Amino acid sequence: MKKRLTYIDVINIIAIYAVLMLHSSQYWTPKTGTISNGIIQSIFIPAVYLFFMNSGAMLINYLDKYDTKTFFSNVLKEL
């Protein structure tokens, strides 16, 4: 059984929320203006980096868990 890492889940939750904020801030109307959209985008832009770092953290020492063939077969199952 795999050990669940709570901090990874928390980072994923934060990153998902930040991506939602990024996408919703791209909706522009004259009432909302571009300044507020720019502020929202600058605050939540690290979401992309959080996803990359989380993916890398989950792949560290994957060879201790299984071989490369099994790893790629699991990746293909997820797609």
Secondary structure as UniProt FT lines:
FT   HELIX           6..25
FT   TURN            30..32
FT   HELIX           33..44
FT   TURN            45..46
FT   HELIX           47..59
FT   TURN            60..61
FT   HELIX           62..65
FT   HELIX           68..78
//
